[in-house]
Each structure stands twice: as C-alpha cells, then as structure tokens.
Amino acid sequence: MSQNKTQPSKVDVKTFLLSVRPEEKQQDCFTLYSLMKNSTEKKGILWGESIVGFGSYRYKYKSGREGNWFLIGFSPRKTT
C-alpha cells in the first residue's frame, strides 16, 4: 500500500520560517507557530517542504489505507 507523499522532515522549522517572504507574512507565521505550540504543547515539525504541523495521530480508513498526520498545522502558501 502506498504511503502519503507528505511526511515529517528533519528540516528545522525556524530556518524554514525565516525563509518566508514578505516579512509581514513571516511575522504572521511566527505568531501562528507560537499560538499552535502553546495550544498543543507540542513542538512544530516541518511536514514535506512547506507545512508546519503540531502533534500527530494515526488514522486507518475502511479501505485499509492508514498513515500518520498532524493534529493542527499551517502552510505559508505563495500568493497567486
């Protein structure tokens, strides 16, 4: 059975957030990070290349597909 493409990575979240532009969006991301970290009492982890997730849980569908995912998270998406 296939796995999710988006997996926890070893990339440092702070380093990732420092790369977010513009600076106003970066500040918003650090504010979100702080709020979510305090709410979950979990350290943020970078999932894939651009999702900051907190905590995790295991899921399993009736089809048999299963995997891990974060409890809450955010991604500083690019504007189009």
Gaussian input, Z-matrix of N, CA and C with variables (Angstrom, degrees):
# hf/3-21g

backbone

0 1
 N
 C     1     B1
 C     2     B2     1     A1
 N     3     B3     2     A2     1     D1
 C     4     B4     3     A3     2     D2
 C     5     B5     4     A4     3     D3
 N     6     B6     5     A5     4     D4
 C     7     B7     6     A6     5     D5
 C     8     B8     7     A7     6     D6
 N     9     B9     8     A8     7     D7
 C    10    B10     9     A9     8     D8
 C    11    B11    10    A10     9     D9
 N    12    B12    11    A11    10    D10
 C    13    B13    12    A12    11    D11
 C    14    B14    13    A13    12    D12
 N    15    B15    14    A14    13    D13
 C    16    B16    15    A15    14    D14
 C    17    B17    16    A16    15    D15
 N    18    B18    17    A17    16    D16
 C    19    B19    18    A18    17    D17
 C    20    B20    19    A19    18    D18
 N    21    B21    20    A20    19    D19
 C    22    B22    21    A21    20    D20
 C    23    B23    22    A22    21    D21
 N    24    B24    23    A23    22    D22
 C    25    B25    24    A24    23    D23
 C    26    B26    25    A25    24    D24
 N    27    B27    26    A26    25    D25
 C    28    B28    27    A27    26    D26
 C    29    B29    28    A28    27    D27
 N    30    B30    29    A29    28    D28
 C    31    B31    30    A30    29    D29
 C    32    B32    31    A31    30    D30
 N    33    B33    32    A32    31    D31
 C    34    B34    33    A33    32    D32
 C    35    B35    34    A34    33    D33
 N    36    B36    35    A35    34    D34
 C    37    B37    36    A36    35    D35
 C    38    B38    37    A37    36    D36
 N    39    B39    38    A38    37    D37
 C    40    B40    39    A39    38    D38
 C    41    B41    40    A40    39    D39
 N    42    B42    41    A41    40    D40
 C    43    B43    42    A42    41    D41
 C    44    B44    43    A43    42    D42
 N    45    B45    44    A44    43    D43
 C    46    B46    45    A45    44    D44
 C    47    B47    46    A46    45    D45
 N    48    B48    47    A47    46    D46
 C    49    B49    48    A48    47    D47
 C    50    B50    49    A49    48    D48
 N    51    B51    50    A50    49    D49
 C    52    B52    51    A51    50    D50
 C    53    B53    52    A52    51    D51
 N    54    B54    53    A53    52    D52
 C    55    B55    54    A54    53    D53
 C    56    B56    55    A55    54    D54
 N    57    B57    56    A56    55    D55
 C    58    B58    57    A57    56    D56
 C    59    B59    58    A58    57    D57
 N    60    B60    59    A59    58    D58
 C    61    B61    60    A60    59    D59
 C    62    B62    61    A61    60    D60
 N    63    B63    62    A62    61    D61
 C    64    B64    63    A63    62    D62
 C    65    B65    64    A64    63    D63
 N    66    B66    65    A65    64    D64
 C    67    B67    66    A66    65    D65
 C    68    B68    67    A67    66    D66
 N    69    B69    68    A68    67    D67
 C    70    B70    69    A69    68    D68
 C    71    B71    70    A70    69    D69
 N    72    B72    71    A71    70    D70
 C    73    B73    72    A72    71    D71
 C    74    B74    73    A73    72    D72
 N    75    B75    74    A74    73    D73
 C    76    B76    75    A75    74    D74
 C    77    B77    76    A76    75    D75
 N    78    B78    77    A77    76    D76
 C    79    B79    78    A78    77    D77
 C    80    B80    79    A79    78    D78
 N    81    B81    80    A80    79    D79
 C    82    B82    81    A81    80    D80
 C    83    B83    82    A82    81    D81
 N    84    B84    83    A83    82    D82
 C    85    B85    84    A84    83    D83
 C    86    B86    85    A85    84    D84
 N    87    B87    86    A86    85    D85
 C    88    B88    87    A87    86    D86
 C    89    B89    88    A88    87    D87
 N    90    B90    89    A89    88    D88
 C    91    B91    90    A90    89    D89
 C    92    B92    91    A91    90    D90
 N    93    B93    92    A92    91    D91
 C    94    B94    93    A93    92    D92
 C    95    B95    94    A94    93    D93
 N    96    B96    95    A95    94    D94
 C    97    B97    96    A96    95    D95
 C    98    B98    97    A97    96    D96
 N    99    B99    98    A98    97    D97
 C   100   B100    99    A99    98    D98
 C   101   B101   100   A100    99    D99
 N   102   B102   101   A101   100   D100
 C   103   B103   102   A102   101   D101
 C   104   B104   103   A103   102   D102
 N   105   B105   104   A104   103   D103
 C   106   B106   105   A105   104   D104
 C   107   B107   106   A106   105   D105
 N   108   B108   107   A107   106   D106
 C   109   B109   108   A108   107   D107
 C   110   B110   109   A109   108   D108
 N   111   B111   110   A110   109   D109
 C   112   B112   111   A111   110   D110
 C   113   B113   112   A112   111   D111
 N   114   B114   113   A113   112   D112
 C   115   B115   114   A114   113   D113
 C   116   B116   115   A115   114   D114
 N   117   B117   116   A116   115   D115
 C   118   B118   117   A117   116   D116
 C   119   B119   118   A118   117   D117
 N   120   B120   119   A119   118   D118
 C   121   B121   120   A120   119   D119
 C   122   B122   121   A121   120   D120
 N   123   B123   122   A122   121   D121
 C   124   B124   123   A123   122   D122
 C   125   B125   124   A124   123   D123
 N   126   B126   125   A125   124   D124
 C   127   B127   126   A126   125   D125
 C   128   B128   127   A127   126   D126
 N   129   B129   128   A128   127   D127
 C   130   B130   129   A129   128   D128
 C   131   B131   130   A130   129   D129
 N   132   B132   131   A131   130   D130
 C   133   B133   132   A132   131   D131
 C   134   B134   133   A133   132   D132
 N   135   B135   134   A134   133   D133
 C   136   B136   135   A135   134   D134
 C   137   B137   136   A136   135   D135
 N   138   B138   137   A137   136   D136
 C   139   B139   138   A138   137   D137
 C   140   B140   139   A139   138   D138
 N   141   B141   140   A140   139   D139
 C   142   B142   141   A141   140   D140
 C   143   B143   142   A142   141   D141
 N   144   B144   143   A143   142   D142
 C   145   B145   144   A144   143   D143
 C   146   B146   145   A145   144   D144
 N   147   B147   146   A146   145   D145
 C   148   B148   147   A147   146   D146
 C   149   B149   148   A148   147   D147
 N   150   B150   149   A149   148   D148
 C   151   B151   150   A150   149   D149
 C   152   B152   151   A151   150   D150
 N   153   B153   152   A152   151   D151
 C   154   B154   153   A153   152   D152
 C   155   B155   154   A154   153   D153
 N   156   B156   155   A155   154   D154
 C   157   B157   156   A156   155   D155
 C   158   B158   157   A157   156   D156
 N   159   B159   158   A158   157   D157
 C   160   B160   159   A159   158   D158
 C   161   B161   160   A160   159   D159
 N   162   B162   161   A161   160   D160
 C   163   B163   162   A162   161   D161
 C   164   B164   163   A163   162   D162
 N   165   B165   164   A164   163   D163
 C   166   B166   165   A165   164   D164
 C   167   B167   166   A166   165   D165
 N   168   B168   167   A167   166   D166
 C   169   B169   168   A168   167   D167
 C   170   B170   169   A169   168   D168
 N   171   B171   170   A170   169   D169
 C   172   B172   171   A171   170   D170
 C   173   B173   172   A172   171   D171
 N   174   B174   173   A173   172   D172
 C   175   B175   174   A174   173   D173
 C   176   B176   175   A175   174   D174
 N   177   B177   176   A176   175   D175
 C   178   B178   177   A177   176   D176
 C   179   B179   178   A178   177   D177
 N   180   B180   179   A179   178   D178
 C   181   B181   180   A180   179   D179
 C   182   B182   181   A181   180   D180
 N   183   B183   182   A182   181   D181
 C   184   B184   183   A183   182   D182
 C   185   B185   184   A184   183   D183
 N   186   B186   185   A185   184   D184
 C   187   B187   186   A186   185   D185
 C   188   B188   187   A187   186   D186
 N   189   B189   188   A188   187   D187
 C   190   B190   189   A189   188   D188
 C   191   B191   190   A190   189   D189
 N   192   B192   191   A191   190   D190
 C   193   B193   192   A192   191   D191
 C   194   B194   193   A193   192   D192
 N   195   B195   194   A194   193   D193
 C   196   B196   195   A195   194   D194
 C   197   B197   196   A196   195   D195
 N   198   B198   197   A197   196   D196
 C   199   B199   198   A198   197   D197
 C   200   B200   199   A199   198   D198
 N   201   B201   200   A200   199   D199
 C   202   B202   201   A201   200   D200
 C   203   B203   202   A202   201   D201
 N   204   B204   203   A203   202   D202
 C   205   B205   204   A204   203   D203
 C   206   B206   205   A205   204   D204
 N   207   B207   206   A206   205   D205
 C   208   B208   207   A207   206   D206
 C   209   B209   208   A208   207   D207
 N   210   B210   209   A209   208   D208
 C   211   B211   210   A210   209   D209
 C   212   B212   211   A211   210   D210
 N   213   B213   212   A212   211   D211
 C   214   B214   213   A213   212   D212
 C   215   B215   214   A214   213   D213
 N   216   B216   215   A215   214   D214
 C   217   B217   216   A216   215   D215
 C   218   B218   217   A217   216   D216
 N   219   B219   218   A218   217   D217
 C   220   B220   219   A219   218   D218
 C   221   B221   220   A220   219   D219
 N   222   B222   221   A221   220   D220
 C   223   B223   222   A222   221   D221
 C   224   B224   223   A223   222   D222
 N   225   B225   224   A224   223   D223
 C   226   B226   225   A225   224   D224
 C   227   B227   226   A226   225   D225
 N   228   B228   227   A227   226   D226
 C   229   B229   228   A228   227   D227
 C   230   B230   229   A229   228   D228
 N   231   B231   230   A230   229   D229
 C   232   B232   231   A231   230   D230
 C   233   B233   232   A232   231   D231
 N   234   B234   233   A233   232   D232
 C   235   B235   234   A234   233   D233
 C   236   B236   235   A235   234   D234
 N   237   B237   236   A236   235   D235
 C   238   B238   237   A237   236   D236
 C   239   B239   238   A238   237   D237

   B1=1.4552
   B2=1.5264
   B3=1.3178
   B4=1.4625
   B5=1.5217
   B6=1.3280
   B7=1.4603
   B8=1.5167
   B9=1.3364
   B10=1.4602
   B11=1.5235
   B12=1.3226
   B13=1.4593
   B14=1.5195
   B15=1.3266
   B16=1.4599
   B17=1.5201
   B18=1.3191
   B19=1.4591
   B20=1.5270
   B21=1.3448
   B22=1.4686
   B23=1.5263
   B24=1.3206
   B25=1.4631
   B26=1.5268
   B27=1.2986
   B28=1.4620
   B29=1.5291
   B30=1.3315
   B31=1.4640
   B32=1.5290
   B33=1.3135
   B34=1.4580
   B35=1.5322
   B36=1.3308
   B37=1.4686
   B38=1.5240
   B39=1.3314
   B40=1.4660
   B41=1.5298
   B42=1.3085
   B43=1.4632
   B44=1.5252
   B45=1.3348
   B46=1.4552
   B47=1.5265
   B48=1.3338
   B49=1.4597
   B50=1.5264
   B51=1.3216
   B52=1.4712
   B53=1.5208
   B54=1.3274
   B55=1.4691
   B56=1.5304
   B57=1.3376
   B58=1.4667
   B59=1.5196
   B60=1.3223
   B61=1.4540
   B62=1.5038
   B63=1.2921
   B64=1.4523
   B65=1.5292
   B66=1.3129
   B67=1.4609
   B68=1.5332
   B69=1.3236
   B70=1.4758
   B71=1.5314
   B72=1.3269
   B73=1.4652
   B74=1.5240
   B75=1.3286
   B76=1.4538
   B77=1.5294
   B78=1.3297
   B79=1.4654
   B80=1.5241
   B81=1.3345
   B82=1.4661
   B83=1.5321
   B84=1.3154
   B85=1.4735
   B86=1.5272
   B87=1.3281
   B88=1.4599
   B89=1.5303
   B90=1.3336
   B91=1.4627
   B92=1.5285
   B93=1.3316
   B94=1.4645
   B95=1.5147
   B96=1.3345
   B97=1.4592
   B98=1.5272
   B99=1.3118
   B100=1.4612
   B101=1.5297
   B102=1.3286
   B103=1.4698
   B104=1.5277
   B105=1.3222
   B106=1.4680
   B107=1.5209
   B108=1.3237
   B109=1.4585
   B110=1.5281
   B111=1.3284
   B112=1.4569
   B113=1.5256
   B114=1.3123
   B115=1.4684
   B116=1.5274
   B117=1.3253
   B118=1.4727
   B119=1.5220
   B120=1.3323
   B121=1.4702
   B122=1.5289
   B123=1.3375
   B124=1.4668
   B125=1.5204
   B126=1.3171
   B127=1.4559
   B128=1.5256
   B129=1.3098
   B130=1.4561
   B131=1.5196
   B132=1.3256
   B133=1.4593
   B134=1.5209
   B135=1.3185
   B136=1.4581
   B137=1.5243
   B138=1.3232
   B139=1.4596
   B140=1.5228
   B141=1.3068
   B142=1.4634
   B143=1.5121
   B144=1.3090
   B145=1.4641
   B146=1.5167
   B147=1.3652
   B148=1.4609
   B149=1.5304
   B150=1.3295
   B151=1.4626
   B152=1.5211
   B153=1.3287
   B154=1.4634
   B155=1.5269
   B156=1.3217
   B157=1.4582
   B158=1.5215
   B159=1.3203
   B160=1.4693
   B161=1.5203
   B162=1.3264
   B163=1.4595
   B164=1.5190
   B165=1.3159
   B166=1.4611
   B167=1.5252
   B168=1.2962
   B169=1.4536
   B170=1.5129
   B171=1.3141
   B172=1.4629
   B173=1.5281
   B174=1.3157
   B175=1.4610
   B176=1.5245
   B177=1.3307
   B178=1.4626
   B179=1.5271
   B180=1.3356
   B181=1.4583
   B182=1.5305
   B183=1.3209
   B184=1.4625
   B185=1.5242
   B186=1.3268
   B187=1.4682
   B188=1.5227
   B189=1.3329
   B190=1.4612
   B191=1.5156
   B192=1.3294
   B193=1.4684
   B194=1.5236
   B195=1.3270
   B196=1.4570
   B197=1.5160
   B198=1.3059
   B199=1.4512
   B200=1.5125
   B201=1.3166
   B202=1.4645
   B203=1.5197
   B204=1.3249
   B205=1.4565
   B206=1.5158
   B207=1.3185
   B208=1.4609
   B209=1.5303
   B210=1.3421
   B211=1.4672
   B212=1.5214
   B213=1.3286
   B214=1.4578
   B215=1.5170
   B216=1.3076
   B217=1.4537
   B218=1.5188
   B219=1.3179
   B220=1.4587
   B221=1.5100
   B222=1.3200
   B223=1.4459
   B224=1.5195
   B225=1.3378
   B226=1.4761
   B227=1.5254
   B228=1.3047
   B229=1.4647
   B230=1.5105
   B231=1.3238
   B232=1.4655
   B233=1.5119
   B234=1.3144
   B235=1.4588
   B236=1.5136
   B237=1.3168
   B238=1.4705
   B239=1.5091
   A1=108.66
   A2=116.30
   A3=120.62
   A4=111.68
   A5=115.09
   A6=121.73
   A7=109.06
   A8=115.04
   A9=119.94
   A10=109.75
   A11=116.73
   A12=120.51
   A13=110.32
   A14=116.68
   A15=121.25
   A16=109.75
   A17=115.45
   A18=122.98
   A19=109.13
   A20=117.64
   A21=119.11
   A22=109.64
   A23=116.03
   A24=120.33
   A25=109.75
   A26=115.45
   A27=121.09
   A28=111.87
   A29=116.96
   A30=121.80
   A31=108.99
   A32=116.37
   A33=122.26
   A34=110.30
   A35=116.54
   A36=121.37
   A37=111.24
   A38=117.63
   A39=120.05
   A40=110.46
   A41=117.32
   A42=121.24
   A43=110.17
   A44=116.25
   A45=119.90
   A46=111.03
   A47=117.53
   A48=120.60
   A49=111.99
   A50=117.04
   A51=119.73
   A52=112.28
   A53=117.25
   A54=120.53
   A55=112.57
   A56=117.14
   A57=120.79
   A58=110.18
   A59=116.23
   A60=123.44
   A61=109.08
   A62=120.66
   A63=128.27
   A64=111.77
   A65=115.69
   A66=121.96
   A67=112.06
   A68=116.98
   A69=120.13
   A70=110.62
   A71=117.08
   A72=121.08
   A73=109.82
   A74=117.26
   A75=121.67
   A76=110.97
   A77=116.73
   A78=121.01
   A79=110.39
   A80=116.87
   A81=120.48
   A82=111.04
   A83=116.53
   A84=120.95
   A85=111.41
   A86=116.59
   A87=118.83
   A88=110.96
   A89=117.50
   A90=121.06
   A91=109.91
   A92=117.31
   A93=120.92
   A94=111.38
   A95=116.18
   A96=120.61
   A97=110.51
   A98=116.29
   A99=121.13
   A100=111.36
   A101=117.12
   A102=121.04
   A103=111.74
   A104=116.70
   A105=120.28
   A106=111.77
   A107=116.60
   A108=119.98
   A109=109.91
   A110=117.27
   A111=120.90
   A112=111.74
   A113=117.28
   A114=121.64
   A115=112.39
   A116=115.99
   A117=119.94
   A118=112.95
   A119=116.04
   A120=121.55
   A121=111.36
   A122=115.06
   A123=122.55
   A124=109.35
   A125=115.99
   A126=121.93
   A127=108.82
   A128=117.07
   A129=121.19
   A130=111.38
   A131=115.78
   A132=122.66
   A133=107.71
   A134=116.48
   A135=120.18
   A136=108.70
   A137=115.90
   A138=123.08
   A139=106.99
   A140=116.58
   A141=119.95
   A142=108.70
   A143=115.77
   A144=120.33
   A145=114.00
   A146=117.67
   A147=116.09
   A148=115.76
   A149=118.27
   A150=120.44
   A151=108.63
   A152=116.18
   A153=120.96
   A154=106.74
   A155=116.52
   A156=121.65
   A157=111.86
   A158=115.26
   A159=122.21
   A160=109.00
   A161=116.18
   A162=120.67
   A163=110.24
   A164=116.42
   A165=120.04
   A166=109.58
   A167=114.90
   A168=121.05
   A169=108.80
   A170=116.12
   A171=122.64
   A172=107.83
   A173=117.21
   A174=120.76
   A175=109.50
   A176=115.18
   A177=120.81
   A178=108.06
   A179=115.71
   A180=122.25
   A181=110.16
   A182=116.10
   A183=120.93
   A184=111.34
   A185=116.26
   A186=121.31
   A187=112.43
   A188=115.92
   A189=120.06
   A190=113.27
   A191=116.47
   A192=119.65
   A193=108.72
   A194=115.83
   A195=120.27
   A196=110.20
   A197=115.10
   A198=119.76
   A199=111.66
   A200=115.13
   A201=122.61
   A202=108.64
   A203=115.33
   A204=120.97
   A205=108.28
   A206=117.57
   A207=121.17
   A208=110.76
   A209=116.63
   A210=121.19
   A211=111.33
   A212=116.63
   A213=122.38
   A214=108.35
   A215=116.70
   A216=119.46
   A217=111.65
   A218=114.99
   A219=121.50
   A220=109.88
   A221=114.80
   A222=121.30
   A223=108.97
   A224=117.61
   A225=120.19
   A226=109.19
   A227=116.27
   A228=122.68
   A229=111.95
   A230=114.43
   A231=120.39
   A232=108.65
   A233=115.94
   A234=118.92
   A235=109.03
   A236=115.73
   A237=118.52
   A238=110.81
   D1=140.90
   D2=-177.72
   D3=-73.47
   D4=154.95
   D5=177.79
   D6=-102.69
   D7=161.28
   D8=173.82
   D9=-60.32
   D10=141.26
   D11=174.97
   D12=-67.89
   D13=-34.54
   D14=-177.45
   D15=-87.58
   D16=112.97
   D17=-178.14
   D18=-126.88
   D19=157.93
   D20=174.62
   D21=-60.31
   D22=141.50
   D23=178.70
   D24=-115.61
   D25=174.21
   D26=179.61
   D27=-98.95
   D28=4.48
   D29=179.81
   D30=-68.84
   D31=134.93
   D32=179.91
   D33=-67.60
   D34=127.53
   D35=-177.79
   D36=-62.37
   D37=-41.82
   D38=-178.88
   D39=-61.52
   D40=-42.30
   D41=177.98
   D42=-60.91
   D43=-43.90
   D44=178.07
   D45=-61.50
   D46=-47.19
   D47=-177.41
   D48=-65.15
   D49=-31.69
   D50=176.96
   D51=-66.86
   D52=-18.79
   D53=179.77
   D54=-87.52
   D55=-8.25
   D56=-178.33
   D57=-70.73
   D58=134.81
   D59=177.62
   D60=-130.40
   D61=151.36
   D62=-3.41
   D63=-71.04
   D64=172.83
   D65=-175.24
   D66=-58.81
   D67=-36.02
   D68=178.94
   D69=-61.08
   D70=-41.68
   D71=177.76
   D72=-66.11
   D73=-38.85
   D74=178.00
   D75=-60.10
   D76=-44.95
   D77=178.36
   D78=-62.50
   D79=-41.43
   D80=176.97
   D81=-60.64
   D82=-40.31
   D83=179.27
   D84=-63.74
   D85=-42.49
   D86=178.42
   D87=-65.71
   D88=-34.64
   D89=176.38
   D90=-65.74
   D91=-46.28
   D92=176.65
   D93=-59.80
   D94=-43.54
   D95=178.84
   D96=-56.05
   D97=-47.95
   D98=-178.64
   D99=-63.09
   D100=-45.21
   D101=179.49
   D102=-61.50
   D103=-45.03
   D104=-177.98
   D105=-71.21
   D106=-36.88
   D107=177.98
   D108=-64.23
   D109=-43.78
   D110=179.22
   D111=-67.37
   D112=-37.27
   D113=-178.94
   D114=-69.12
   D115=-40.94
   D116=-176.10
   D117=-93.45
   D118=-18.04
   D119=-172.76
   D120=58.20
   D121=31.58
   D122=178.57
   D123=-124.19
   D124=150.65
   D125=176.00
   D126=-78.12
   D127=141.16
   D128=177.82
   D129=-73.08
   D130=142.87
   D131=178.45
   D132=-128.79
   D133=139.80
   D134=176.97
   D135=-80.05
   D136=122.03
   D137=176.56
   D138=-102.41
   D139=125.06
   D140=-176.24
   D141=65.62
   D142=-139.41
   D143=-176.91
   D144=-103.33
   D145=-11.60
   D146=-172.00
   D147=-153.83
   D148=17.64
   D149=178.84
   D150=-116.81
   D151=126.72
   D152=176.46
   D153=-98.54
   D154=116.69
   D155=-177.31
   D156=-117.49
   D157=154.03
   D158=-178.36
   D159=-127.98
   D160=130.72
   D161=-177.89
   D162=68.48
   D163=178.25
   D164=176.55
   D165=-159.28
   D166=160.58
   D167=175.27
   D168=-147.26
   D169=159.84
   D170=178.66
   D171=-102.24
   D172=135.72
   D173=177.41
   D174=-124.24
   D175=156.45
   D176=175.42
   D177=-147.04
   D178=124.82
   D179=178.44
   D180=-87.12
   D181=162.04
   D182=176.74
   D183=-58.28
   D184=-28.26
   D185=-179.88
   D186=-69.43
   D187=-14.82
   D188=-177.53
   D189=103.49
   D190=-16.35
   D191=178.01
   D192=-65.55
   D193=136.11
   D194=179.02
   D195=-145.10
   D196=162.83
   D197=-179.95
   D198=-178.40
   D199=-172.86
   D200=177.80
   D201=-115.53
   D202=148.81
   D203=177.94
   D204=-149.65
   D205=163.37
   D206=-179.90
   D207=-84.26
   D208=156.89
   D209=-179.93
   D210=-72.97
   D211=-50.38
   D212=174.80
   D213=-140.18
   D214=157.92
   D215=179.54
   D216=-173.27
   D217=179.66
   D218=177.86
   D219=-153.35
   D220=160.63
   D221=176.42
   D222=-137.00
   D223=125.57
   D224=178.64
   D225=-79.81
   D226=76.75
   D227=-176.94
   D228=-61.19
   D229=151.32
   D230=173.94
   D231=-72.59
   D232=148.04
   D233=174.07
   D234=-83.95
   D235=150.86
   D236=-178.37
   D237=-107.17

